[in-house]
Amino acid sequence: MENKKCIVRVDFNVPLSDQNKILDDTRIRAVKKTIDFLISKKAKVILISHMGRPKGKKDQNLSLGKIIDSIESIL
């Protein structure tokens, strides 16, 4: 897998507080072993996820950007 791009569909649709803090990070922690394995094999890991249900419209309130720091610290 060295230098191969590996797309991983993850479920980071996590519950958030009113201050955009993750209330339950179980879904993020669940993929850590998989991601660590791929990285150990020197794969280039691309994560794909979503948050909420925007119903076909762009909604910044549903952006994963709000939780990227938390995702990075867990993974």
PADREN-990819 format. One line per 5 residues: number of its first residue (from 1); their letters; for each residue x, y, z of C-alpha. Coordinates in steps of 0.2 Angstrom, whole numbers, plus 2048, in hexadecimal, padded with zeros to 3 digits. Each point is the difference from the previous one (the first is absolute). Layout:
NUM) A) X,Y,Z; ...
END
This chain:
1) MENKK) 800,800,800; 80F,80B,800; 7FD,811,7F8; 7EE,7FA,7FB; 7F1,80B,803
6) CIVRV) 7F4,7F8,80B; 7EE,808,801; 7F8,7FB,810; 7ED,804,803; 7FE,805,812
11) DFNVP) 7F1,805,80B; 805,810,808; 7EE,805,802; 802,803,812; 7F4,809,80D
16) LSDQN) 806,812,804; 7FC,80C,80E; 7FA,811,7FD; 812,806,801; 805,7F3,7F2
21) KILDD) 809,7F5,80C; 7FF,7ED,7FD; 7F4,7F8,80C; 804,7EE,7FC; 810,7FC,7F6
26) TRIRA) 7FD,7ED,7FE; 7FE,800,7EE; 811,809,7FD; 809,7F5,80C; 7F9,7F0,7F7
31) VKKTI) 80A,804,7F1; 811,803,808; 807,7EF,7FF; 7FC,7FF,7ED; 807,811,7FD
36) DFLIS) 810,7FC,80A; 802,7EF,7F7; 7FF,809,7EF; 80C,80D,805; 80C,7F2,806
41) KKAKV) 800,7F9,7EF; 804,811,7F9; 7EF,803,7F7; 7FA,811,7FC; 7F0,800,80A
46) ILISH) 7F1,80B,7FA; 7F1,800,80C; 7EF,804,7F9; 7F1,804,80C; 7F1,80B,802
51) MGRPK) 7F7,809,80E; 7EE,801,802; 7F3,801,7F1; 802,810,7F6; 7F2,7FA,7F4
56) GKKDQ) 809,805,7F0; 805,811,806; 811,807,806; 7FF,803,813; 80F,806,809
61) NLSLG) 7F8,7FB,810; 803,7EE,7FB; 812,802,7FB; 80D,7F4,807; 80C,80E,802
66) KIIDS) 7F8,804,811; 807,7F0,807; 810,7FD,7F6; 80B,805,80F; 7F7,7F2,80A
71) IESIL) 802,7F4,7F3; 812,803,7FE; 803,7FF,812; 7F7,7EF,801; 808,7F8,7F1
END
